[in-house]
């Protein structure tokens, strides 16, 4: 077998932990939205989807993602703003800060 196909890293990176509250918690959707954006920021959206049970662009999280985007705007965090806008576009929502 070619060495190009041999995985040499015997210790793969562990999956991120998102510290989500119980799914019945009133804070779960906000935490899930935050986890999805964090997963995307780390280049590991799939792990966040698995942890939250939500897919990237899930419309139910639009209000939470908008709030996180507004928070990122206030903090000048361009990367988080960009990720939130990508999420909102995928969800079919406007990416304008006020709408």
C-alpha angles and dihedrals in degrees: 000000000000116000087231088074098044116099105224097182103092092182110053118197112273118247112265118257116225102190095227122185121237110296089242091058117110086230096056097096093050091049091046092052090049090048093050092051091046091049090051090048089055092046091247107104091149093065091051091049090052093046095048102033089230126112123226107274096024104165094217089071096053095105092049094047091049090053091049090048091052090049090051091049090053090050094045092239100154094179094057090045090053093048092048091050090051090052092049093049090051089050090052094247129131116263096212111120094236101038 
